[in-house]
Amino acid sequence: MKAPSPPNEPKRLAALRQLEVLDTPPELAFDDLTLLATQICQTPIALVSLVDETRQWFKSRLGLDATETSRDLAFCAHAILQPNDVMEVRDAAADPRFADNPLVRSDPRIRFYAGAPLVTSRGEALGALCVMDKIPRELTAEQSGALRALGRQVVAQLELRRQTEVLTREATERQLARAQLHEQFDQLTASKAEADRLLEQAHKSRRALLSVLEDEQRAAQSLRESEDRFRQLAGNIDEVFWISDPTKQEMLYISPAYEKIWGRTCASLYAAPQSWFEAIHPEERDRVGQAAAARLVEGNYNEEYRILRPDQSVRWIHDRAFPIFNAAGQVLRVVGVARDITEQRRLEEQFRQSQKMEAIGQLAAGVAHDFNNILAVIQMQAGLLRSESGLPPDYVEYATEIEKASQRAANLTRQLLIFSGRQALQPRDLDFNESISHITKMLQRILGEDIHMQIRYAAEPLFIHATAGLMDQILINLTVNSRDAMPGGGELTIGTASADFDETTAGQTLHARPGSFVCLSVSDSGCGIPPEALPRIFEPFFTTKSVGRGTGLGLATVFGIVQQHQGWINVSSQPEHGTTFRVYLPRIGDVAGKKSLAAPRASAHGGDETILVVEDDPALRAVVRNALSRLGYRVIEAPTGVSALEVWRQNRAEIRLLLTDLVLPDGMTGRELAGSLLKEEPKLKVIYASGYSPDLAGKDFPLEPGVNFLPKPFPIAQLAQTVRGCLDKN
């Protein structure tokens, strides 16, 4: 579709002709701007197009052989109709203005066009700086803004060119005038009057020359301002733009971002163009060198590699390069863009690591849940065996050891559930010395034989209000961190102590506040932590260990647990002299004469009520039935929630208590089953059982161990006590 003429067409054409630029030879200043436009917009074609009365003529072209086209076919004839913005045609084949255009339907088969109008200071749109591609696409906001800025540079160059030509002609004319003056001076030397006239003419010529010099100075200033604007454009872009001459092995241009990313000066690269290659990591150097030698001149150089900065820090670089050919098909220049992708690579690695940790956590939770069912069967069968009358003493001892072993295994599954986030334990009052003493044997297995561990407990009990499992997690994580710092073996010292702070001492200790606290210290003789890494050791995913050795979550987990318990953690370390972590937790008053903080249990006895037991594990369901039957209860079983509904309909009048697993097959959970039965019989008593924490059932679903919840695995005594207590509760 032919574009209409702008309203100011006569003035626009007059302004274009006044520039005296049509049909002039190519000029490097315009070619450089065209080249920069292709690199910023990542297109194969760029033009500086000037729209005349019947044609569009190209002052500079890149990627297109033609020097002009008819104005009827010109995209730029449309671009000058909107002089205040970039005209973007994302798919010319789908645009009714250009769908039938020969430039779209046949060679060069233009599909994408974006043109920044070339608008003079008086508002005439002379043409456009445009980029084109043979595939549909669109510009980013940054690319569109850069194209507008380059368009303004083209206009400034056109006006500067015109001013320079005018000044040149004027200077030539003035030179001719001076020559004529000299000739006149020779002819009129005999006459004083003529001499006076010539002197006056000389004064005029001098003033004219001064005016020429002033004009030349203004032109030079305008050129400097144009160059400054270009430098500002290149200097405010994070990517490194570079242009090199492959034949002379010279770096023609490098943008200021090189100094920020490489940590070296641009001057050093100009002086030694191969220094960029020498900065590449030794493990990447051969690969990148081969790729550069093979593909730089082909136009498909696209590499990612690491560099070593002068401070020995490592950065990841994404480097792309494209050759520029002359009319003879020879490589004239190579232009490229290098981008720092270190942060992108770090985030990708963090994402992969978090996915791996989530998968491991899900696996650990599943294993722990299934293992808890097995342990419940073992523990209760051992209890039933031990309760048999007339059993030989040796057999009683064997059954007792089986129960103890199953309880230790249950503690291990609890650790797995803590790791997976499926065990949200309730805080309670506990003796910190006693709490960590339960885990010391496991710590020695974690450390190995080449690390000697010493534990120094405080002489008096240290009572805190905390979650026991999370206290274990703190000690495990700190111990593993110390172990990794001593690959060749060493000494690990764990200590507990009381710590009291007043206003003065609290001000002298980092993060401290006045009060009474319990201090856990973990000291090792390892390699220590570099000073520059100390401020970041508690950040998630930050690790000083080699790839594959650390998750970056251990110390972050410790920090989070300590904060949840209103405490703080301090660390002191010296390279090659070891590290000490000190964890401070609020201390509560001593419980006088109390050896254990566990609540005393009432003696368990049975009854004759009817209990509905719903459990999908056949072995566990059988042992629960046997245990309850021995206590005198009548037991009815069901493997799923759906089958339990049928059993309920047949025995509703007799059933007094529902004992159900929270997680059941066939699409009905234990909670949903209980809700359905309670609607029919509100007085029905319910006890839930699960290998997971009760907190995971939801905040709106209160479960309390020993009252209406049995955490798997559970001994017969706990089963009997919970069942009797629930039945007797009003």
MINUVO-690826 format. One record per residue (C-alpha): residue in one letter; y, z, x; residue number from 0. Coordinates in pm, whole numbers. Layout:
lumlum,Y,Z,X,midren
A,Y,Z,X,NUM
...
END
This chain:
lumlum,Y,Z,X,midren
M,0,0,0,0
K,338,-103,146,1
A,574,189,201,2
P,922,172,43,3
S,1228,176,266,4
P,1407,508,324,5
P,1742,552,143,6
N,1929,537,477,7
E,1747,221,601,8
P,2061,38,731,9
K,2180,341,929,10
R,1825,406,1052,11
L,1785,49,1183,12
A,2129,63,1343,13
A,2041,389,1519,14
L,1711,238,1642,15
R,1882,-71,1785,16
Q,2151,143,1943,17
L,1879,309,2154,18
E,1794,-33,2306,19
V,1431,71,2353,20
L,1237,-195,2160,21
D,1019,-426,2372,22
T,1083,-228,2692,23
P,806,-158,2946,24
P,594,163,2926,25
E,748,477,3073,26
L,566,777,3223,27
A,774,1035,3035,28
F,654,902,2699,29
D,296,846,2821,30
D,271,1212,2928,31
L,378,1330,2582,32
T,124,1096,2419,33
L,-146,1229,2650,34
L,-60,1590,2569,35
A,-73,1511,2196,36
T,-431,1380,2226,37
Q,-541,1690,2415,38
I,-382,1940,2180,39
C,-500,1763,1862,40
Q,-833,1653,2021,41
T,-806,1291,1901,42
P,-891,968,2087,43
I,-573,782,1979,44
A,-205,874,2007,45
L,108,656,1969,46
V,485,675,1999,47
S,563,431,1713,48
L,911,295,1632,49
V,946,132,1287,50
D,1165,-180,1298,51
E,1269,-401,1004,52
T,942,-598,991,53
R,710,-429,1239,54
Q,613,-106,1410,55
W,629,-125,1790,56
F,456,118,2026,57
K,665,258,2309,58
S,356,449,2429,59
R,-5,413,2324,60
L,-330,582,2420,61
G,-668,464,2287,62
L,-528,147,2116,63
D,-491,-202,2268,64
A,-231,-347,2027,65
T,139,-318,2117,66
E,269,-361,1760,67
T,160,-416,1399,68
S,324,-539,1081,69
R,537,-278,908,70
D,339,-345,587,71
L,28,-200,758,72
A,203,87,937,73
F,102,449,856,74
C,426,552,1030,75
A,630,358,768,76
H,508,627,527,77
A,564,912,776,78
I,940,837,806,79
L,974,896,431,80
Q,913,1272,487,81
P,1127,1344,795,82
N,1098,1722,772,83
D,723,1766,817,84
V,407,1620,967,85
M,239,1363,743,86
E,-137,1421,757,87
V,-396,1178,609,88
R,-729,1355,642,89
D,-939,1057,519,90
A,-759,723,493,91
A,-1055,562,318,92
A,-1009,808,31,93
D,-628,777,19,94
P,-507,508,-230,95
R,-212,429,1,96
F,-440,319,284,97
A,-787,256,141,98
D,-736,-126,144,99
N,-542,-130,473,100
P,-702,-370,726,101
L,-656,-106,995,102
V,-888,115,788,103
R,-1137,-144,659,104
S,-1179,-317,999,105
D,-1100,-249,1363,106
P,-979,-5,1475,107
R,-1116,157,1148,108
I,-867,441,1128,109
R,-990,735,909,110
F,-755,1017,1015,111
Y,-380,1007,1078,112
A,-118,1274,1151,113
G,241,1178,1234,114
A,544,1387,1331,115
P,862,1193,1236,116
L,1101,1114,1522,117
V,1429,1233,1366,118
T,1763,1201,1545,119
S,2030,1468,1540,120
R,2202,1267,1261,121
G,1887,1268,1044,122
E,1758,909,1094,123
A,1377,889,1116,124
L,1314,619,1380,125
G,933,635,1377,126
A,665,891,1451,127
L,458,1054,1725,128
C,114,1015,1569,129
V,-249,1095,1647,130
M,-543,909,1492,131
D,-918,929,1481,132
K,-1204,716,1354,133
I,-1358,1003,1162,134
P,-1212,1218,882,135
R,-1074,1554,998,136
E,-768,1785,975,137
L,-529,1964,1207,138
T,-507,2339,1250,139
A,-172,2508,1188,140
E,-127,2551,1565,141
Q,-202,2181,1631,142
S,39,2069,1358,143
G,315,2290,1501,144
A,252,2159,1852,145
L,267,1798,1724,146
R,608,1867,1568,147
A,732,2018,1896,148
L,610,1714,2093,149
G,782,1486,1839,150
R,1112,1661,1911,151
Q,1049,1605,2283,152
V,1002,1230,2220,153
V,1339,1215,2037,154
A,1506,1408,2319,155
Q,1356,1164,2572,156
L,1478,863,2369,157
E,1830,1002,2350,158
L,1823,1099,2718,159
R,1705,748,2807,160
R,1989,593,2606,161
Q,2246,825,2768,162
T,2110,744,3113,163
E,2134,366,3053,164
V,2488,397,2917,165
L,2591,607,3213,166
T,2426,362,3451,167
R,2616,67,3302,168
E,2938,263,3309,169
A,2876,357,3669,170
T,2812,-9,3756,171
E,3128,-114,3581,172
R,3320,156,3766,173
Q,3176,39,4095,174
L,3297,-313,4020,175
A,3634,-166,3931,176
R,3649,16,4263,177
A,3566,-307,4447,178
Q,3843,-486,4265,179
L,4081,-204,4349,180
H,3996,-231,4717,181
E,4058,-607,4704,182
Q,4391,-554,4530,183
F,4480,-286,4784,184
D,4427,-534,5071,185
Q,4633,-794,4896,186
L,4925,-565,4813,187
T,4958,-359,5133,188
A,5278,-547,5220,189
S,5456,-417,4919,190
K,5541,-50,4880,191
A,5572,-94,4508,192
E,5230,-258,4507,193
A,5100,20,4727,194
D,5230,281,4485,195
R,5060,94,4203,196
L,4736,81,4394,197
L,4763,452,4471,198
E,4805,528,4105,199
Q,4507,305,4029,200
A,4309,498,4288,201
H,4394,824,4115,202
K,4270,677,3791,203
S,3950,559,3956,204
R,3899,906,4102,205
R,3931,1061,3762,206
A,3686,805,3625,207
L,3439,885,3901,208
L,3469,1255,3827,209
S,3397,1176,3465,210
V,3085,980,3570,211
L,2969,1272,3783,212
E,3022,1509,3495,213
D,2821,1279,3267,214
E,2543,1264,3524,215
Q,2542,1644,3548,216
R,2516,1671,3171,217
A,2225,1424,3172,218
A,2049,1624,3442,219
Q,2106,1944,3244,220
S,1962,1779,2933,221
L,1657,1674,3135,222
R,1613,2027,3268,223
E,1636,2168,2916,224
S,1372,1918,2801,225
E,1142,2026,3083,226
D,1205,2393,2997,227
R,1102,2331,2638,228
F,780,2170,2756,229
R,707,2463,2988,230
Q,769,2707,2702,231
L,522,2515,2486,232
A,253,2515,2755,233
G,331,2870,2865,234
N,279,3022,2519,235
I,-69,2879,2466,236
D,-365,3095,2572,237
E,-576,2800,2689,238
V,-539,2654,3038,239
F,-423,2290,3036,240
W,-481,2099,3356,241
I,-434,1745,3487,242
S,-587,1621,3812,243
D,-598,1302,4020,244
P,-967,1246,4110,245
T,-892,979,4369,246
K,-650,1197,4566,247
Q,-831,1524,4486,248
E,-496,1669,4374,249
M,-402,1902,4088,250
L,-108,1740,3910,251
Y,-44,2016,3653,252
I,-184,2359,3562,253
S,-46,2572,3277,254
P,61,2937,3335,255
A,-242,3074,3145,256
Y,-443,3000,3462,257
E,-288,3301,3635,258
K,-377,3533,3345,259
I,-739,3417,3316,260
W,-834,3339,3677,261
G,-621,3615,3830,262
R,-489,3367,4088,263
T,-153,3194,4120,264
C,-91,2839,4010,265
A,63,2774,4354,266
S,-268,2860,4520,267
L,-447,2602,4302,268
Y,-193,2332,4382,269
A,-238,2409,4753,270
A,-621,2419,4731,271
P,-748,2228,4424,272
Q,-1111,2324,4498,273
S,-1033,2696,4468,274
W,-1119,2682,4094,275
F,-1472,2579,4193,276
E,-1498,2852,4456,277
A,-1409,3111,4189,278
I,-1717,3016,3982,279
H,-1996,3274,3989,280
P,-2252,3183,4262,281
E,-2530,3167,4003,282
E,-2337,2906,3802,283
R,-2176,2707,4086,284
D,-2447,2446,4149,285
R,-2494,2371,3779,286
V,-2122,2333,3712,287
G,-2075,2126,4029,288
Q,-2349,1884,3924,289
A,-2210,1858,3572,290
A,-1857,1793,3700,291
A,-1974,1523,3942,292
A,-2189,1350,3678,293
R,-1982,1380,3362,294
L,-1612,1419,3444,295
V,-1559,1042,3459,296
E,-1784,983,3155,297
G,-1579,1199,2921,298
N,-1857,1438,2814,299
Y,-1789,1729,3050,300
N,-1826,2043,2836,301
E,-1947,2352,3021,302
E,-1954,2732,2988,303
Y,-1964,2936,3307,304
R,-1862,3266,3463,305
I,-1584,3316,3718,306
L,-1520,3601,3959,307
R,-1160,3718,3965,308
P,-1011,3864,4286,309
D,-1068,4216,4143,310
Q,-1441,4121,4108,311
S,-1427,4133,3728,312
V,-1622,3859,3551,313
R,-1482,3630,3282,314
W,-1663,3367,3073,315
I,-1495,3023,3056,316
H,-1543,2726,2821,317
D,-1419,2420,3012,318
R,-1379,2067,2871,319
A,-1242,1757,3046,320
F,-1163,1394,2957,321
P,-1089,1095,3184,322
I,-779,876,3140,323
F,-832,511,3237,324
N,-577,254,3353,325
A,-563,-107,3233,326
A,-827,-205,3488,327
G,-1073,52,3352,328
Q,-1044,283,3651,329
V,-1007,659,3615,330
L,-638,732,3657,331
R,-639,1103,3574,332
V,-866,1374,3440,333
V,-722,1615,3181,334
G,-891,1931,3066,335
V,-869,2250,2864,336
A,-1026,2578,2977,337
R,-1055,2876,2741,338
D,-1145,3242,2808,339
I,-1445,3322,2581,340
T,-1532,3661,2737,341
E,-1449,3859,2423,342
Q,-1635,3610,2204,343
R,-1947,3641,2421,344
R,-1919,4022,2416,345
L,-1899,4030,2035,346
E,-2196,3795,2005,347
E,-2401,4018,2235,348
Q,-2297,4329,2037,349
F,-2406,4160,1715,350
R,-2746,4068,1860,351
Q,-2787,4422,1994,352
S,-2697,4581,1659,353
Q,-2946,4352,1481,354
K,-3216,4456,1726,355
M,-3138,4825,1679,356
E,-3142,4787,1300,357
A,-3481,4613,1315,358
I,-3622,4885,1541,359
G,-3483,5151,1307,360
Q,-3645,4989,1003,361
L,-3977,4964,1188,362
A,-3954,5329,1300,363
A,-3874,5446,946,364
G,-4165,5251,801,365
V,-4407,5386,1061,366
A,-4283,5743,1012,367
H,-4309,5722,633,368
D,-4668,5591,638,369
F,-4764,5835,913,370
N,-4629,6125,707,371
N,-4878,6039,428,372
I,-5163,6046,681,373
L,-5041,6374,830,374
A,-5016,6529,483,375
V,-5383,6449,422,376
I,-5487,6590,762,377
Q,-5275,6902,726,378
M,-5393,6984,373,379
Q,-5761,6906,442,380
A,-5743,7143,740,381
G,-5587,7404,513,382
L,-5863,7360,255,383
L,-6126,7388,527,384
R,-5968,7704,668,385
S,-5961,7862,322,386
E,-6338,7824,275,387
S,-6510,8162,254,388
G,-6783,8240,504,389
L,-6656,7984,754,390
P,-6751,8071,1116,391
P,-6456,8199,1325,392
D,-6478,7899,1558,393
Y,-6439,7662,1263,394
V,-6140,7859,1135,395
E,-5981,7825,1479,396
Y,-6055,7451,1481,397
A,-5893,7406,1141,398
T,-5590,7609,1256,399
E,-5549,7389,1567,400
I,-5572,7077,1348,401
E,-5290,7215,1131,402
K,-5077,7293,1437,403
A,-5137,6946,1583,404
S,-5044,6781,1254,405
Q,-4725,6988,1243,406
R,-4633,6871,1595,407
A,-4697,6514,1485,408
A,-4473,6576,1183,409
N,-4196,6682,1421,410
L,-4236,6350,1603,411
T,-4203,6153,1279,412
R,-3891,6355,1202,413
Q,-3746,6230,1533,414
L,-3827,5872,1429,415
L,-3654,5923,1095,416
I,-3347,6071,1266,417
F,-3332,5766,1495,418
S,-3361,5525,1201,419
G,-3092,5701,997,420
R,-3341,5788,721,421
Q,-3334,6163,793,422
A,-3005,6327,686,423
L,-3084,6695,746,424
Q,-2894,6981,584,425
P,-2699,7210,820,426
R,-2812,7571,838,427
D,-2758,7878,1054,428
L,-2974,7859,1367,429
D,-3008,8009,1713,430
F,-2902,7732,1951,431
N,-3126,7863,2233,432
E,-3429,7862,2005,433
S,-3340,7521,1861,434
I,-3332,7332,2191,435
S,-3634,7519,2332,436
H,-3857,7331,2086,437
I,-3775,6998,2248,438
T,-3793,7080,2620,439
K,-4156,6961,2661,440
M,-4065,6622,2519,441
L,-3765,6607,2756,442
Q,-3991,6639,3060,443
R,-4198,6344,2936,444
I,-3877,6143,2897,445
L,-3759,6229,3249,446
G,-4080,6152,3439,447
E,-4232,6325,3738,448
D,-3961,6236,3994,449
I,-3685,6435,3816,450
H,-3690,6816,3837,451
M,-3551,6986,3524,452
Q,-3409,7338,3509,453
I,-3311,7513,3185,454
R,-3079,7813,3190,455
Y,-3045,7984,2852,456
A,-2772,8233,2772,457
A,-2900,8593,2771,458
E,-2784,8658,2413,459
P,-2864,8456,2097,460
L,-2608,8182,2022,461
F,-2582,8121,1648,462
I,-2429,7799,1509,463
H,-2420,7628,1169,464
A,-2568,7284,1236,465
T,-2842,7033,1162,466
A,-3132,7106,1394,467
G,-3245,6745,1421,468
L,-2900,6629,1524,469
M,-2883,6899,1791,470
D,-3210,6758,1926,471
Q,-3053,6411,1919,472
I,-2758,6529,2130,473
L,-2986,6674,2397,474
I,-3219,6372,2400,475
N,-2934,6123,2438,476
L,-2765,6320,2717,477
T,-3099,6363,2896,478
V,-3179,5991,2877,479
N,-2830,5912,3007,480
S,-2887,6143,3307,481
R,-3233,5997,3370,482
D,-3092,5644,3389,483
A,-2831,5767,3639,484
M,-3114,5888,3872,485
P,-3349,5589,3918,486
G,-3477,5739,4243,487
G,-3528,6088,4103,488
G,-3310,6397,4127,489
E,-3213,6726,3962,490
L,-3129,6783,3594,491
T,-2989,7118,3480,492
I,-2952,7212,3113,493
G,-2766,7530,3025,494
T,-2632,7721,2726,495
A,-2349,7974,2727,496
S,-2084,8128,2507,497
A,-1725,8012,2553,498
D,-1417,8188,2415,499
F,-1073,8026,2419,500
D,-735,8182,2352,501
E,-405,7998,2325,502
T,-362,7989,2704,503
T,-714,7880,2804,504
A,-733,7630,2521,505
G,-422,7460,2655,506
Q,-587,7429,2997,507
T,-906,7260,2863,508
L,-915,6907,2727,509
H,-965,6892,2344,510
A,-1016,7272,2326,511
R,-878,7499,2053,512
P,-870,7878,2022,513
G,-1191,8040,1900,514
S,-1548,8127,1989,515
F,-1783,7844,2081,516
V,-2130,7766,2212,517
C,-2139,7544,2523,518
L,-2428,7310,2605,519
S,-2406,7169,2960,520
V,-2617,6883,3099,521
S,-2572,6817,3474,522
D,-2743,6558,3693,523
S,-2737,6460,4061,524
G,-2718,6088,3984,525
C,-2488,5803,4079,526
G,-2192,5927,3874,527
I,-1954,5729,3653,528
P,-1679,5503,3800,529
P,-1330,5643,3727,530
E,-1223,5323,3549,531
A,-1519,5353,3308,532
L,-1470,5722,3215,533
P,-1212,5663,2937,534
R,-1451,5424,2757,535
I,-1795,5590,2783,536
F,-1790,5712,2420,537
E,-1698,5369,2278,538
P,-1976,5205,2071,539
F,-2160,4934,2266,540
F,-1986,5018,2595,541
T,-2236,5065,2877,542
T,-2227,5063,3257,543
K,-2598,4985,3274,544
S,-2746,4645,3351,545
V,-2831,4399,3073,546
G,-3136,4516,2879,547
R,-3116,4877,3003,548
G,-2863,5030,2765,549
T,-2754,4985,2403,550
G,-2410,5140,2443,551
L,-2486,5367,2144,552
G,-2629,5682,2306,553
L,-2307,5858,2407,554
A,-2125,5715,2102,555
T,-2390,5883,1881,556
V,-2345,6212,2068,557
F,-1968,6190,2022,558
G,-2006,6126,1647,559
I,-2251,6415,1595,560
V,-2029,6657,1787,561
Q,-1724,6557,1583,562
Q,-1919,6599,1257,563
H,-1989,6957,1363,564
Q,-1617,7025,1442,565
G,-1679,7037,1816,566
W,-1575,6838,2121,567
I,-1730,6703,2440,568
N,-1589,6689,2793,569
V,-1725,6507,3096,570
S,-1664,6541,3471,571
S,-1806,6296,3724,572
Q,-1770,6172,4080,573
P,-1937,5855,4210,574
E,-2254,5943,4407,575
H,-2210,6315,4325,576
G,-2345,6335,3972,577
T,-2211,6397,3622,578
T,-2176,6699,3393,579
F,-2138,6679,3013,580
R,-2022,6992,2824,581
V,-2061,7004,2446,582
Y,-1868,7275,2257,583
L,-1973,7373,1903,584
P,-1823,7648,1681,585
R,-2014,7974,1712,586
I,-2083,8194,1410,587
G,-2127,8570,1410,588
D,-2452,8714,1540,589
V,-2709,8804,1279,590
A,-2811,9150,1391,591
G,-3181,9224,1410,592
K,-3276,8880,1285,593
K,-3546,8708,1487,594
S,-3566,8402,1268,595
L,-3310,8250,1035,596
A,-3569,8097,806,597
A,-3573,8240,457,598
P,-3883,8451,382,599
R,-4134,8282,155,600
A,-4282,8446,-148,601
S,-4659,8475,-160,602
A,-4821,8175,-327,603
H,-5055,8206,-624,604
G,-5198,7963,-874,605
G,-5209,7924,-1248,606
D,-5380,7741,-1535,607
E,-5111,7484,-1632,608
T,-5173,7109,-1646,609
I,-5004,6904,-1374,610
L,-4962,6524,-1364,611
V,-4987,6405,-999,612
V,-4849,6053,-932,613
E,-4918,5926,-576,614
D,-5013,5574,-465,615
D,-5201,5688,-150,616
P,-5560,5763,-268,617
A,-5647,6006,14,618
L,-5328,6209,-31,619
R,-5368,6208,-410,620
A,-5723,6337,-375,621
V,-5637,6623,-138,622
V,-5343,6732,-358,623
R,-5576,6733,-659,624
N,-5835,6945,-474,625
A,-5573,7192,-351,626
L,-5418,7240,-695,627
S,-5760,7263,-862,628
R,-5859,7544,-626,629
L,-5545,7726,-733,630
G,-5666,7709,-1095,631
Y,-5447,7425,-1222,632
R,-5577,7138,-1436,633
V,-5483,6812,-1256,634
I,-5441,6465,-1407,635
E,-5387,6175,-1163,636
A,-5211,5838,-1170,637
P,-5154,5592,-881,638
T,-4835,5426,-1017,639
G,-4545,5497,-1247,640
V,-4667,5243,-1500,641
S,-5015,5398,-1522,642
A,-4858,5746,-1534,643
L,-4679,5649,-1858,644
E,-5016,5575,-2020,645
V,-5162,5906,-1894,646
W,-4854,6086,-2033,647
R,-4901,5935,-2379,648
Q,-5260,6063,-2388,649
N,-5191,6414,-2251,650
R,-4827,6484,-2333,651
A,-4896,6807,-2519,652
E,-5078,6967,-2222,653
I,-4869,6848,-1921,654
R,-4621,7111,-1799,655
L,-4523,6970,-1457,656
L,-4485,6624,-1301,657
L,-4549,6599,-923,658
T,-4452,6244,-817,659
D,-4377,6047,-503,660
L,-4023,5905,-500,661
V,-4140,5561,-385,662
L,-4406,5402,-606,663
P,-4545,5048,-641,664
D,-4538,4821,-950,665
G,-4159,4829,-995,666
M,-4106,5188,-1119,667
T,-3983,5463,-886,668
G,-4063,5831,-917,669
R,-3707,5902,-1028,670
E,-3729,5637,-1303,671
L,-4067,5777,-1416,672
A,-3932,6132,-1438,673
G,-3624,6012,-1626,674
S,-3840,5839,-1883,675
L,-4062,6145,-1938,676
L,-3768,6390,-1951,677
K,-3615,6189,-2236,678
E,-3930,6263,-2437,679
E,-3980,6619,-2313,680
P,-3663,6781,-2168,681
K,-3855,7102,-2080,682
L,-4092,6917,-1845,683
K,-4075,7052,-1488,684
V,-4053,6790,-1208,685
I,-4123,6805,-833,686
Y,-4058,6502,-612,687
A,-4234,6427,-280,688
S,-4131,6184,-5,689
G,-4162,6115,366,690
Y,-3786,6045,376,691
S,-3492,6283,353,692
P,-3394,6402,2,693
D,-3033,6296,74,694
L,-3136,5931,63,695
A,-3214,5957,-308,696
G,-2839,5966,-374,697
K,-2557,6219,-409,698
D,-2598,6215,-786,699
F,-2966,6314,-758,700
P,-2982,6673,-623,701
L,-3311,6753,-448,702
E,-3371,7084,-277,703
P,-3675,7148,-53,704
G,-3887,7436,-184,705
V,-3741,7405,-534,706
N,-3795,7053,-670,707
F,-3872,6860,-351,708
L,-4170,6853,-112,709
P,-4099,6683,225,710
K,-4413,6510,355,711
P,-4624,6633,524,712
F,-4651,6974,357,713
P,-4914,7251,397,714
I,-5109,7390,103,715
A,-4907,7712,108,716
Q,-4580,7521,66,717
L,-4735,7311,-214,718
A,-4859,7623,-394,719
Q,-4528,7808,-357,720
T,-4314,7512,-471,721
V,-4536,7439,-774,722
R,-4547,7803,-885,723
G,-4175,7850,-829,724
C,-4089,7539,-1027,725
L,-4315,7638,-1320,726
D,-4175,7993,-1330,727
K,-3810,7885,-1307,728
N,-3613,7908,-1631,729
END
